[in-house]
Amino acid sequence: MPTGLELAGAAIAAKKALSKVLEELYSSGKTATQKTLKKWRTSRDVGRLATRIAHVRHVKTLWQVDKSVDLSTFYCQQHITFENKRTKIASLSDFESNGSLLIEGIAGQGKSIFLRYLCAVELVRGEYLPVFLELRRIQQTQTLLQSIISAFQELGIKIDEEIFQDIASTKKLVLFLDGFDEVHDDLKPKMTVEIENLITFHENLRVIVSSRLESGLAMCPKLPSLLCGISSLVCPLKSLLLMENTRKIDNRT
């Protein structure tokens, strides 16, 4: 089973893995969900959906701001520190917890790249349907759930709240919510409650959130508890990794 982005046939692997997940979602879904997912069971449409999800791999960097590059060309695996234990993370399966997680770190440590990497890896692992959402893009008039539904629709999957609840109940959906600290300060209390509710009311849904330290999310009383299942993580990017990142990019120029 692939656990990284270093696959020559990543597109083929993603298509095969996604087809497996969609078939499982279709088989366990209600009538409305099956109707929505039916069109994505064909080989051509699965490939198109895999390509759309895989766009999460393409980012602009300080070294190349004029166009996007595939993060697999410069990414080095992150180390996560939790309860004084340092672990290299290649995929979600490397976390000790199989629940929701909060990834914290200072500015510039690569939290967003890390989340994008994890999302791309899950696409080729075939365990989850991964959906990536930048929290800073949520409008003041939108709820978190509305934004998640919009993220599905941008991928071409037309869902409503009922279908989302059905998909979330299958243990086959993982949401990557990037940049809680970039949410406007006035919206953070509301967003915190919405994230809590999302996890509380959808216990089979896995949510991975990234944020800078001291953004307020980790201080919420519910987040460290078993009720929400979120653990506070600190992910220091060692200078050696940063040097290796730079060396990889320099070798491309």
matplotlib code that plots the C-alpha trace (Angstrom):
import matplotlib.pyplot as plt

x = [0.0, 1.5, 2.4, 4.2, 4.2, 7.3, 5.3, 6.0, 2.4, 0.9, -2.0, -2.8, -2.5, -4.8, -7.4, -7.4, -7.5, -10.2, -12.3, -12.2, -13.2, -16.1, -17.4, -17.4, -19.2, -21.7, -22.4, -22.9, -24.7, -28.4, -30.4, -29.6, -25.9, -25.8, -27.5, -24.9, -21.9, -23.2, -21.6, -18.2, -18.1, -17.0, -13.3, -13.2, -15.0, -13.0, -9.8, -11.2, -12.1, -8.7, -7.0, -9.1, -8.2, -4.6, -4.4, -3.8, -0.2, 0.5, 1.8, 3.7, 7.0, 9.4, 11.8, 9.2, 6.4, 5.4, 3.9, 2.8, 5.1, 4.3, 5.2, 6.6, 9.6, 10.7, 8.8, 10.7, 8.8, 7.7, 8.3, 5.6, 6.2, 3.5, 4.0, 7.8, 7.8, 9.1, 7.7, 8.2, 4.9, 4.5, 0.7, -2.2, -1.6, 1.6, -0.3, -1.0, -4.5, -7.0, -9.2, -9.2, -6.0, -4.8, -1.4, 0.2, 3.5, 5.0, 4.8, 6.8, 7.2, 5.3, 2.0, 0.0, 2.4, 2.2, -1.6, -1.5, 1.0, -1.2, -4.2, -2.3, -1.0, -4.5, -5.7, -3.3, -3.7, -7.4, -8.5, -10.4, -12.0, -9.8, -11.2, -9.0, -10.3, -8.5, -10.3, -9.2, -11.4, -14.6, -16.8, -18.4, -21.8, -20.9, -20.9, -18.2, -20.6, -21.6, -18.0, -17.3, -20.3, -18.9, -15.5, -17.3, -19.1, -15.8, -14.6, -17.8, -19.6, -23.0, -24.1, -26.3, -26.3, -28.1, -25.7, -22.7, -24.0, -24.4, -20.8, -19.4, -20.9, -19.0, -15.5, -14.3, -14.1, -11.2, -11.4, -8.2, -9.0, -6.0, -5.0, -7.4, -5.1, -5.8, -9.5, -10.5, -10.4, -14.1, -15.0, -12.7, -15.1, -17.8, -15.4, -14.2, -17.7, -18.4, -15.3, -16.3, -19.8, -18.6, -16.5, -19.0, -22.0, -20.1, -18.1, -17.0, -15.6, -11.9, -10.8, -7.3, -6.8, -3.7, -3.0, -0.3, 0.4, -1.7, -4.5, -7.1, -8.2, -6.2, -7.4, -11.0, -12.2, -13.7, -10.8, -8.4, -11.2, -12.3, -15.6, -13.9, -10.9, -8.6, -5.0, -2.7, 0.4, 3.6, 5.5, 9.0, 10.6, 14.3, 16.9, 18.3, 15.0, 14.9, 18.4, 17.4, 14.3, 16.5, 19.0, 16.3, 15.0, 18.5, 19.3, 16.2, 17.6]
y = [0.0, 3.4, 5.7, 8.5, 10.7, 9.1, 6.8, 6.9, 5.8, 8.1, 9.1, 5.4, 4.5, 7.5, 6.4, 2.8, 3.8, 6.4, 3.9, 1.5, 4.2, 5.4, 1.9, 1.4, 4.7, 3.8, 0.3, 1.7, 4.9, 5.8, 6.2, 9.9, 9.3, 6.4, 8.7, 11.3, 8.9, 6.8, 9.0, 8.7, 4.9, 5.0, 4.8, 8.2, 10.1, 8.5, 9.7, 13.2, 13.3, 12.0, 14.7, 17.4, 16.2, 15.8, 19.6, 19.9, 18.9, 22.0, 25.0, 28.2, 28.6, 31.4, 30.0, 29.9, 32.4, 32.6, 29.2, 26.2, 23.2, 19.7, 19.5, 16.0, 17.6, 19.3, 17.8, 16.1, 14.0, 15.9, 14.8, 15.3, 15.7, 14.5, 13.9, 14.2, 11.5, 12.4, 10.4, 10.7, 10.9, 9.5, 9.1, 9.3, 5.6, 6.7, 8.7, 6.8, 8.2, 7.3, 10.2, 13.9, 15.9, 19.5, 20.1, 23.2, 25.0, 28.4, 30.4, 29.0, 25.5, 23.9, 23.1, 23.8, 21.8, 19.0, 19.0, 19.1, 16.2, 14.1, 14.8, 13.8, 10.6, 9.6, 9.9, 7.1, 4.9, 4.2, 4.3, 7.6, 10.1, 13.2, 16.7, 19.8, 23.2, 26.4, 28.0, 31.5, 31.3, 30.9, 33.9, 35.7, 34.7, 31.0, 28.3, 25.7, 23.0, 25.1, 25.6, 21.9, 21.2, 23.8, 22.1, 18.9, 20.7, 22.2, 18.7, 18.0, 16.0, 17.6, 17.0, 18.6, 18.4, 15.0, 13.4, 14.8, 13.3, 10.0, 10.1, 11.3, 8.3, 5.7, 6.2, 6.8, 10.6, 12.7, 16.5, 18.6, 22.0, 24.3, 27.5, 28.0, 30.9, 32.7, 32.9, 36.5, 37.0, 37.9, 34.6, 32.3, 31.7, 30.7, 28.6, 26.8, 25.8, 24.6, 22.5, 21.0, 20.3, 18.8, 16.2, 15.7, 15.0, 13.0, 10.6, 8.5, 11.6, 12.3, 15.9, 17.2, 20.9, 23.0, 26.2, 28.3, 28.0, 30.0, 30.5, 29.6, 26.3, 24.1, 26.1, 25.1, 22.9, 20.3, 19.8, 17.8, 15.5, 12.1, 13.8, 15.5, 13.3, 16.1, 15.9, 19.0, 18.4, 20.4, 19.8, 21.3, 21.5, 20.7, 22.9, 19.7, 19.2, 22.8, 22.5, 19.4, 21.1, 24.0, 21.6, 19.7, 23.0, 24.3, 21.0, 21.7, 25.1]
z = [0.0, -1.0, 1.9, 0.1, -3.0, -4.6, -6.8, -10.5, -11.2, -8.6, -10.9, -11.6, -7.9, -6.9, -9.4, -8.2, -4.5, -5.0, -7.0, -4.0, -1.5, -3.7, -4.2, -0.4, 0.1, -2.6, -1.1, 2.5, 1.5, 1.5, -1.7, -2.0, -1.5, -4.0, -6.6, -6.0, -6.2, -9.1, -11.8, -10.1, -10.4, -14.0, -14.8, -16.6, -13.9, -11.1, -12.9, -13.2, -9.5, -8.5, -10.6, -8.9, -5.4, -6.4, -7.1, -3.4, -4.2, -6.3, -4.3, -4.9, -3.0, -2.0, -4.6, -7.4, -7.0, -10.7, -11.0, -8.9, -8.3, -7.1, -3.4, -4.0, -5.6, -2.4, 0.5, 3.4, 5.9, 9.0, 12.6, 15.1, 18.9, 21.2, 24.9, 24.5, 21.8, 18.4, 15.4, 11.7, 9.9, 6.4, 6.5, 8.8, 9.8, 11.6, 14.2, 17.4, 17.4, 14.7, 15.6, 14.9, 15.4, 15.8, 14.2, 15.8, 15.2, 14.7, 11.5, 8.6, 10.0, 7.1, 8.7, 5.5, 3.3, 5.8, 5.6, 1.8, 1.8, 4.1, 2.0, -1.2, 0.5, 1.6, -2.0, -3.0, 0.2, -0.5, 3.2, 3.0, 0.7, 1.5, 1.3, 1.8, 2.9, 3.6, 6.6, 5.6, 2.5, 4.5, 4.2, 7.2, 6.0, 5.6, 8.2, 8.4, 7.1, 4.2, 3.3, 3.5, 1.2, -1.2, -1.1, -2.2, -5.0, -6.2, -6.7, -8.7, -6.0, -5.5, -1.9, 0.7, 4.5, 4.5, 2.1, 4.0, 7.2, 5.5, 4.1, 7.4, 9.2, 7.1, 8.6, 5.1, 5.1, 6.3, 6.3, 6.3, 7.7, 7.1, 8.9, 11.9, 12.9, 9.6, 10.4, 11.3, 15.1, 15.2, 13.7, 15.7, 18.6, 16.2, 14.2, 17.3, 18.3, 14.7, 14.7, 18.1, 16.9, 13.6, 15.6, 18.4, 16.1, 13.5, 15.6, 12.6, 10.8, 11.0, 11.1, 10.9, 11.7, 11.4, 13.3, 14.8, 18.4, 20.8, 18.3, 20.9, 19.4, 21.8, 24.8, 24.2, 27.1, 24.8, 22.5, 24.7, 26.0, 24.6, 23.6, 20.7, 20.3, 19.3, 20.6, 20.6, 18.6, 18.1, 14.9, 15.0, 11.5, 12.3, 10.6, 9.0, 7.2, 6.2, 4.7, 2.9, 1.5, 0.2, -1.2, -3.2, -4.7, -5.5, -7.3, -9.6, -10.7]

ax = plt.figure().add_subplot(projection="3d")
ax.plot(x, y, z, "-o")
ax.set_aspect("equal")
plt.show()
